[in-house]
Amino acid sequence: MSLTDQLNGVFTRFKENAPDAAKLPILEANAQFAKTFDLTQTIQVGDNLPPFRLPNALGEEVSSTDLLARGPLLITFYRGSWCPFCDLAVQSLQRHLSDFQSKGVTLVAITPELPDYSLSLTEKHDLKFPVLTDRGNQYAEQLGLLFRMPESLRPVFKAFGHDLVEHNGDDSFVVPVTATLLVDERGVVRNAFIDPNYAKRLEPAVAMEWINSLQS
């Protein structure tokens, strides 16, 4: 089953089974965000990737300069370990990790979650790629990849038991937009998947097509 099929299944079950008090605010907030999100204000193909230095799940700093010295980067942004769509996406990437590595590409995930939660996710799925903490979404903001969630969603998150203050270490109630970027060894963005719909993710097979085109 493709990643898209899995994501669609989760979303369908959510729409069928979630109580209206939770479902309707989420659907309304995301529909509104999709209408107002401006893709032209995000990082674009051909742009130079702004450098980053972010802690991994063990609290060790990882820099884009060091990573790019090894070759191209496949960078994916995810909202948090509490998000079932993100959970499926990172699992899918892990299953294709050896394919990426065989082409000399380093996979990196970036999340606003604190290293303790990144470590929990890493251990849960036995992830073999770095998960970096973008505290306060400062790096995502540089790339134009922010969703400032409306206050109407706070009681919904509380009802689901998602404590973003605890997970992210701040009360901003902001998450990154779904995004995956392929960056060549010079630091230039060669491909970008950016979607305001959190239920949409890049298929790993498409990422491989990008990588193969990069090396052809």
Beta strands, then each sheet from edge to edge (+ up, - down):
strand 1: 53-55
strand 2: 61-63
strand 3: 73-77
strand 4: 106-111
strand 5: 131-133
strand 6: 146-148
strand 7: 174-176
strand 8: 178-183
strand 9: 189-195
sheet 1: 1+ 2-
sheet 2: 5+ 4+ 3+ 8- 9+
sheet 3: 6+ 7-
end
